[in-house]
């Protein structure tokens, strides 16, 4: 298998952490590309008509894309049980919350990194951060017992989302008002899968 890949993407991070946690990482070749919202790499477009990463090219079938699809595929392939049926809807909801955090945080980064300074919208950036902050508050208030339960796919998604916030938006100091989530992430980030995939 080949993963079309850019190491700083939190969506890519979710799939690579999942590959480590399921024991499939040695079956995957990481194909590093450079792509962004304005300039789609040819490799990304060839694997995914939307031009987004990650995309997983399989020898036995068509390419898979969207990190949630790839994570479900890897989990099923390894029979790892990281989408447990007994709490599936909770896992999927928390995973979707983490994905939404990443959508907003990436949008903020693109606004700063890809648009000329005179065209950047501080209102847009702050509106996106408000969504991130609400989601982090909801995790702190409602989801900590779940995060401290057995490992599942939503833990991976939340861990990668927090790692991306640290990478691109560290000045926002998200830990200051969310001590429970901060303590959980400090421990979760020590997992070998997280250490092996931490973006530089």
N, C-alpha and C positions, 0 to 999 in steps of 0.2 A: 504494500500500500504506500501511497505517496500523499503527503499532506502539503498543500499549497499554503504558504506560511509566512508570517512576519512576526517576529518575537515580541514586539511591543503591544500587539493587539490583545485586548482582554478576552475577546471571543476565541482567538487562537489559543490563548492560555488555557481556557477551559477544556478544550479538546486535548491539549498535550498533557495537562494534569490528569485528565481522565485516562489517557493512554498509559501513563505511568501507573495509576492506581489499579487499572485492570490487567496490568502485566503485558500489554500489547505494544509497548513503545518500541521494542526491538523489531517489530514487524513493520514499522512505519519509517519511511524516508522523509525527512523534512526538506522541502524545496523552498528555500528562502527567496522571496520576491520583494520588490519595492513597489508599492501601489498606494493610491490615496483617492479621495472622493472626486478629484478633478482629473486625475490621470490614472486610468485603469491599466494595470499590467496585463500584457497579452496572456500570460499564464493563468491569471485569475479569470479573465473573460472566457478562456477556452474551457475551464473547469466549471464555471458558474456564469450563466448568462447575465446575472446581475453584476458580475465583476467583483464580488465581495469575497473576503476570506473569513474563515478557513474554507477550504474545499478538500475533500478526501477522495482521491482517485483509487478505485478498487480494481483489482484484476478481474474480478468475477462479474462486474456490472458497471453501470454508469457512476459518474462522480456524485458524491453526496455533498451538500452544502447547507449552511446554517449550523452554528455550533451545537444547538440543541439536537438537531437531527444526527449529527456526527457522534455526539456523546451517547445518545440512545443506541446507535449502531454499535459503538465500541462496547458498551455495557452488555448488549445482547450477544455480541460475538464472543465475549469472554465469559458470559453467564455470571457476571460479577455481582448482580443483585443491588446495584446502586440506584435503581428506581423501584424500591420495594412496593409491592402491590398493597400492602396493609396501610401505607401512608402515602400512596402515589399522588393524590391530589395536593397534599401539603408540599411534597417534594417539587412538583411541577409549579405550584404557585410561588414558592420561595425562589426556585430557579428563574422564573419569569421576572420576579422582582429584581434579582441580581442582573439579569439581562437588560432590564429597563434602566437600571443605574448605569450600566455600561453605555447604552445608547446615548443617554444624556451627557455622560462624562466625555465620551468621544466627540460628541457634537460641540461641546465647549472647547475641547482641544483643537478641533478643526477650525473653529471660528478664530482662534488666536493664531494658529500656525499657518493656515492656508489663505486667509483673506487679508487684503491690504489693510493696514492699520486704520485708514480713514473710513473703511467700509465695515469695520467690526462693530457689532452691536453689544454693548454692555448689558442692555436690557435682555437680550436673548440669552447671554451667558448666565445672568443671574436667574432667569426663569428656569433654565436647565438645572442649575444648582439647587434651586428650591425643590425641584422634583427629587433630586438625589437626596437632599436632606430629609425630606418627608419619608422616603423609602428607608433610609438608615434609621430614622426614629422609629418607624414601624417594626423593623427587625429588632431593635433594642427593646421595644415594648412587648412584642408578641412572639418572637421567634427564638429566643435564646435557649429555651428548653429543647427545642428541636435541634438547634446547632450543637448542643452538648450530647445529643443522642448518637446512635451508630452512624458512621460515615455514609452519606448518600450524595447524589449528584448535586443537590442544592448547596451542600457545604462547599463543594468545588466552585460552583458559580459565585457564591458570596465571597469566598476567599480571593478569587481572581478579580472580582469587581473592586474589592478593597485594595488589592495590590495595584490596580490601575489608578485608583484615586491617589494613592501614595506617589505613584510615578508622575502623574500629570498635574495633580491638584493638591499637593501636600500642604500648600499655604492655607488651605481651607480648614485645617486642624480638626478633622471630623471626630477624632478621639475625645476631644475635650468634654463633650456632653453625652458621650455614649460609652461609659466605662465597661459595661458588660460585653459589648461587641468588640471593643478594643482588646480586652483580656482574651476573648476567644480567638481573635485574629492573631494575636501575638503567638499563641500556642499553635494554631493551625498553620501559620507560615513556616513553622519549623519542620513540617512534614517533608520527607525527602522529595516527594513529587513537586512541592512548591519551591523548594530550594533549587531543584534542577531546572525549573522553568521560569524563575524570576527574571523579568525583563531588565536589561541593563540601561 
